[in-house]
Amino acid sequence: MFPSIVIMALIFIIWDVIFTKYDIWGFNDKYLVGLNIINLPLEEWLFFITIPYACVFIYDCIKYYFPNLDLQYSGSIIGVLLGILLALFAILNLGKHYTYITFISLSMILILLVISILSKQINSYLMCSKTY
C-alpha cells in the first residue's frame, strides 16, 4: 500500500504546488503549525498519507462487516452516477478554475475507471463462455 500512497501523493503534491503558485488556492496560516516544505504546509503533506490509509481502512471494514455486498457492481453504478454529476458541476463552474479542473478531472477518471472495469468483466465473461 505504501508505494501507491507515495505515487498518488507525488501527483497531488505537484498539483498543490502549481495551484498554490498561481493563487488558485492557498492555506490559512492561522490554523497551521508553520512548517512548510516546497511552499506547502506540513499538514497538507500528512493529508496525503492519512486520507488514503483511512479510505483503505474503511473499505476493508465494509468488506469485513458486509461480506456479501458486491462492492464492484455497486461501485460501478456509483462511479457512473458520480462521473455524470461531477461533469455537470464542472460545466456549472466554468469560471472557477480549481472547481472546474477538479470536477472535470475526477469525472473523466471515474468514467474511464468504470469503463475499464466493465470491459474486463465483459472480456472475462466472453473468455469463459468460449471454453464451455
N, C-alpha and C positions, 0 to 999 in steps of 0.2 A: 504494500500500500504506500510506503514511503516514497518510492520513485515516482508514482503517479501524482502524489501530492506535490512533490518538488516541480515536476513538469508543469502542472497547472498553475502553481504559484508563480513560476517564472513568466508564464504567459500573462497572467493578470497583474503582476508587478510591473511589467513593461507597459501594459495598458494604463495602470495607475500613474506611472511616471509621465507618460505622454499627456494624459488628461489633466494632471496637475500642472505640468509645464505650460499648457495652453489655457489655464484658468477655466477649464470646463467644470472642474470641481476642485474642492480643497478640503482642508481639515481645520477644525476649531481648536486652537492651541489651549483653550481654557480647559478642555477635557482630556488632554494628552499628558504623558509623563515628560515629554520634551526631548526624547532621544529620537533622532531622525537618521535614517540610512537611505542614501540616494534620494533625499528630499521627501521620503515617506516616513511617517511615524512608526515607531516600533509596534504599536497596536495594529496597524494595517498589515505588517508582515506576519504577526501572530494570527491574525484573522485567517490567513490562507493555510494555516496549519490546523487550527481548531475547527473551523467550519467543515472542511472535507472529512475530518475524523468524525465529527458529530453526525454528518449525513450517513456515513457508512455504519456507524453505531446504530442509528435509528433504523436503517434498512435491515440490519441483522436482527434487531429486536422484533421488527414486523415479521420477518421470516420465522423467528422462533415462536412467537405467540400466535401467529396465524399461518401454520404450515400448509394449509390447503388453499391459501389465497394465491391466485395466478397473477403474480406481480408483472410478468412480461406482457400479458394481454391487457391488464388494466393500465399498465404504464404506457402502452402504445396508444390507447384511447386518450389518456390524459395528455400525452405528448402532442398528439394531433390537435386536440382542442386548445391547449396552451399555445401551440405554434400559431394557430389561426388568430387567437385572441391577442397575442403579442404583436403579430403583424398589423392588426387593426390599431392597436395602441401606438405602434410606431408611426403609422400613417397620420394619426391624430396629433402627433408630436413632432412633425417635420422640422419645426423651428428650434427645437430643444435638442442640441447636439448629443448630449450624453444619453438622454432618454431614447432618442431615435436610434442611435447606434447600438445601444444595449438591447433594446427590444427587437430590432430587426435581426441582429446577430443571433440572439437566442432563439428567435422564431425559426430562422434558417437551420440552425444546428439541431433543434428539436425535430423538425420535419425530416431532415436528412437522416437523423438517427432512427426515427420510426421507419422510414423507407428502407434503411439498411437492415433493420431487424426483420421487417416483414419479408424482404427479398430473401434473407437467409432461411426464414421459415418456409417460404414457398419452394425454394430450391431443395430443402431437406425433404419436404413432402413429395416433390417430384422424383427425387432420387429413391426414396423408399417405395413409392408406388411402382417404379420401373423394376424393382427387384422382385416384386411379388407377382 
